[in-house]
Amino acid sequence: MRKPFVAGNWKMNTDSLTSVGLARAVADSTIDIAGETVDVAILPPFVYMCNVVGALSTSHIAVGGQDVYFEQKGAFTGEISAAMLKDAGCAYVLCGHSERRHVIKETDELINKKVSASISGGLLPILCVGELLDERKANKTGEVVKRQIERGLAGLSEEKMLAVTIAYEPVWAIGTGLNATPEQAQQVHSMIRILVEKLYNKHIAEEMRILYGGSVKADNAKLLMEQADIDGLLVGGASLKADEFIAIIKAAV
């Protein structure tokens, strides 16, 4: 049985005060379930990471990074290594979020390096995949997601794969108010699990958690989580509102 997993991606939001207040509010209201019946992670901006780690120090909520660089150290101005994230108290890190792919123009090959470096650095990567609206309209969802997964996981051993979570986030449903229906999301999640079994084996496919992200709200979280292959939720804007995010976490149990 795969334990549900809910991650809140704060993106480029909050400040030093609101980040701590939000983290504490979530921790206080999920103290009986976070880490027990549902895994929870908060992904704050880099500059507030230590504040959030401190605010969550007595809880079982994990902290993650929104991005990572693939080199261990060196002259890479502005970048953050896996070792730095780990040292700051991170457990998870996003790799290939749609905004990194389509706004920052990261390639599958670069994302693959980040996934590998994250695992080597002791972090648990969340590999994000998903199609654009034009690609869905052209019936290319399967083709796009398959390519992103195959290239994003290239060279990873079976042992390393056990550290990976995949998040399916249809780009057309992120921050737009549009939603993939639970049935549409399940169809892609099932396809991903079948693909992972083909690439690796049945055990890894059954153990791997696959999250759904894309305008997740409290009012659709339960229906999404009722789908057989949806193991958790990657939450964007709704994770910035304590009551909303808490309700999503409770809906995942």
C-alpha positions in Angstrom: 0.0 0.0 0.0 1.5 3.3 -1.1 1.3 6.0 1.6 -0.4 9.2 0.3 2.0 12.1 -0.3 1.0 15.8 -0.5 3.6 18.5 -1.4 3.0 22.2 -1.4 5.1 24.2 -3.9 5.1 27.8 -2.8 6.9 28.9 -6.0 8.1 32.6 -5.8 5.8 33.6 -2.9 5.8 34.4 0.8 8.3 36.4 2.9 10.3 35.8 6.1 7.3 36.3 8.3 4.5 34.7 6.2 6.6 31.6 5.4 7.0 30.8 9.0 3.4 31.5 9.9 2.1 29.4 7.1 4.4 26.5 7.9 3.4 26.5 11.6 -0.3 26.7 10.8 -0.1 23.7 8.6 2.0 21.8 11.1 -0.3 22.5 14.0 -3.4 21.4 12.1 -1.9 18.2 10.8 0.0 17.0 13.8 -2.0 13.8 14.1 -1.7 12.7 10.5 1.5 14.2 8.9 4.1 11.5 8.7 1.7 8.9 10.0 -1.1 8.4 7.5 0.1 10.9 4.9 3.5 12.2 4.0 3.6 16.0 3.7 6.3 18.3 2.3 6.6 22.0 1.9 8.7 23.5 -0.8 9.5 27.2 0.0 11.7 29.7 -1.8 15.4 29.0 -1.2 15.9 32.2 0.9 13.2 31.2 3.4 14.2 27.5 3.6 16.0 27.6 6.9 13.2 29.6 8.5 10.7 27.0 7.4 12.9 24.1 8.5 13.0 25.7 11.9 9.3 26.3 12.0 8.7 22.6 11.2 11.4 21.2 13.5 8.9 19.6 15.9 6.6 18.3 13.2 6.9 15.4 10.8 6.5 17.6 7.7 9.4 17.5 5.3 11.0 20.4 3.5 12.0 20.3 -0.2 13.7 22.5 -2.8 12.0 23.8 -5.8 15.0 23.2 -8.0 18.6 22.0 -7.8 21.8 22.2 -9.9 23.6 19.0 -11.1 27.2 20.0 -10.1 28.4 19.4 -6.5 30.1 22.8 -6.2 32.0 25.3 -8.1 31.7 28.6 -10.1 28.0 28.4 -10.8 26.7 31.7 -9.7 23.2 31.6 -8.4 22.8 27.8 -8.4 22.1 25.5 -5.4 23.6 22.0 -5.1 22.0 18.9 -3.7 24.5 19.0 -0.8 23.5 22.5 0.1 19.8 21.6 0.1 20.5 18.6 2.2 22.6 20.7 4.6 19.7 23.2 4.9 17.4 20.5 6.0 15.7 19.4 2.7 14.5 15.8 2.0 12.9 16.3 -1.4 13.5 18.4 -4.5 11.5 19.1 -7.6 13.2 18.3 -10.9 11.7 19.5 -14.2 8.7 21.5 -12.9 6.7 22.8 -15.9 7.8 26.3 -15.2 11.4 25.3 -15.3 10.7 23.4 -18.6 8.6 26.0 -20.4 9.6 29.3 -18.8 13.3 28.7 -18.1 13.6 26.3 -21.1 15.2 23.4 -19.3 15.7 20.3 -21.4 15.0 16.7 -20.6 18.8 16.0 -20.6 19.4 18.8 -18.0 16.5 17.5 -15.9 18.0 14.0 -16.0 21.3 15.3 -14.7 19.4 17.0 -11.8 17.5 13.8 -10.9 20.7 11.9 -10.8 22.6 14.5 -8.8 19.7 14.8 -6.3 19.8 11.1 -5.5 23.6 11.1 -5.3 23.3 14.0 -2.9 20.9 12.2 -0.6 17.7 13.9 -1.8 14.4 12.4 -3.0 13.6 13.8 -6.4 10.1 14.5 -7.7 10.3 14.3 -11.4 7.6 16.5 -13.0 6.1 15.6 -16.4 3.2 16.9 -18.4 1.9 18.2 -21.7 0.9 21.6 -23.1 -2.6 22.3 -24.1 -1.7 22.1 -27.8 -0.1 18.7 -27.2 -3.2 17.4 -25.5 -5.5 18.7 -28.3 -3.2 16.9 -30.8 -3.5 13.7 -28.8 0.2 13.7 -27.9 -0.1 13.4 -24.2 1.2 9.9 -24.1 4.0 10.6 -26.5 5.1 13.7 -24.5 4.9 12.1 -21.1 6.7 9.0 -22.3 9.6 11.0 -23.7 9.9 13.1 -20.5 10.0 10.0 -18.3 12.4 8.0 -20.5 14.8 10.8 -20.8 14.4 12.1 -17.3 15.2 8.6 -15.8 17.9 7.7 -18.3 20.8 5.9 -16.7 19.1 5.4 -13.3 19.6 2.0 -11.7 16.8 0.1 -10.1 18.2 1.0 -6.7 18.2 4.7 -7.5 14.7 4.5 -8.9 13.3 3.6 -5.5 14.1 7.2 -4.5 12.1 8.8 -7.3 8.5 10.2 -7.2 6.9 11.2 -10.4 4.4 14.1 -10.6 2.1 14.4 -13.5 1.1 18.0 -14.0 -0.7 18.8 -17.2 0.7 22.3 -18.1 -2.7 23.5 -19.3 -4.2 23.0 -15.8 -1.5 24.7 -13.7 -2.7 28.0 -12.3 -5.4 28.3 -15.0 -8.4 27.1 -13.0 -8.8 24.4 -15.6 -8.7 20.8 -14.3 -8.0 17.4 -15.7 -10.9 15.3 -14.6 -10.1 12.6 -12.1 -10.6 10.1 -15.0 -8.2 12.0 -17.3 -5.6 12.1 -14.6 -6.0 8.4 -13.8 -5.6 7.5 -17.4 -2.2 9.2 -17.5 -1.1 7.9 -14.1 -1.9 4.4 -15.2 0.1 4.8 -18.3 3.0 6.1 -16.3 2.9 3.1 -14.0 2.8 0.7 -16.9 5.8 2.5 -18.5 7.8 2.3 -15.3 7.2 -1.4 -15.2 8.4 -1.8 -18.7 11.5 0.3 -18.0 12.3 -1.4 -14.7 10.1 -4.0 -13.1 6.7 -4.6 -11.5 7.9 -4.1 -7.9 9.3 -0.6 -8.6 6.2 0.3 -10.6 3.9 -0.7 -7.7 6.1 1.0 -5.1 6.5 4.3 -6.9 4.2 7.2 -5.9 2.8 9.2 -8.7 1.4 12.6 -7.7 -1.1 14.7 -9.6 -0.6 18.5 -9.9 -2.7 21.1 -11.7 -5.1 23.5 -10.0 -5.6 21.1 -7.1 -8.1 22.5 -4.6 -9.8 21.2 -1.5 -13.0 20.6 -3.4 -11.4 18.2 -6.0 -8.6 16.6 -3.9 -10.7 13.7 -2.6 -12.0 12.7 -6.0 -8.5 12.8 -7.4 -7.2 10.7 -4.5 -9.9 8.1 -5.0 -8.3 7.1 -8.3 -6.3 3.9 -8.2 -3.0 5.2 -9.5 -3.1 8.7 -8.0 -0.9 8.5 -4.8 -0.8 12.1 -3.9 -0.9 15.7 -4.9 1.5 18.4 -5.9 -0.2 21.6 -4.9 0.6 25.1 -6.1 -1.5 28.2 -5.3 -3.7 26.4 -2.8 -0.7 25.6 -0.6 -0.3 29.3 0.1 -3.6 29.3 2.0 -3.3 27.4 5.3 -7.0 26.3 5.6 -7.1 25.2 1.9 -3.8 23.2 2.1 -4.8 21.6 5.4 -8.1 20.5 3.9 -6.2 19.0 0.9 -3.9 17.1 3.2 -6.8 15.7 5.1 -8.6 14.8 1.9 -5.6 12.6 0.9 -5.8 10.4 4.0 
